Amino acid sequence: MTYIITRLCRDCVDTACVAVCPVDCIYKYTGDDSATFPNQLYIHPDECIDCGACEPECPWQAIFEEESVPEVFKDDTPLNYKMGENSDDFEVSPNDEKERPSAEEIEANKKKWGWDG
């Protein structure tokens, strides 16, 4: 099992999760196929040690244990696995500190992606 970064990260791309990952398995896409790999972070499933350190650090609440990914985000699980097949187009994401989103921004992002969790 692994942790999955869902579309709640798209275009938000906060790297607080990167700072706490002990194995540097959180990547950003550097290729040119943004239709397949949208602007978000990805967890490499073969490198993730399932420690869970990333999940509470994500201010957008975009990270879930694989078996706990909400139904509305189920398509994001194979997308994280697909990045492992295209690893040449990914690099470990640098940790760029950002201002934390407000509770209202987090809720608006969830609504945008159809989740009321």
Order of alpha helices (4+ residues) and beta strands (2+ residues): beta-alpha-beta-beta-beta-alpha-beta-alpha
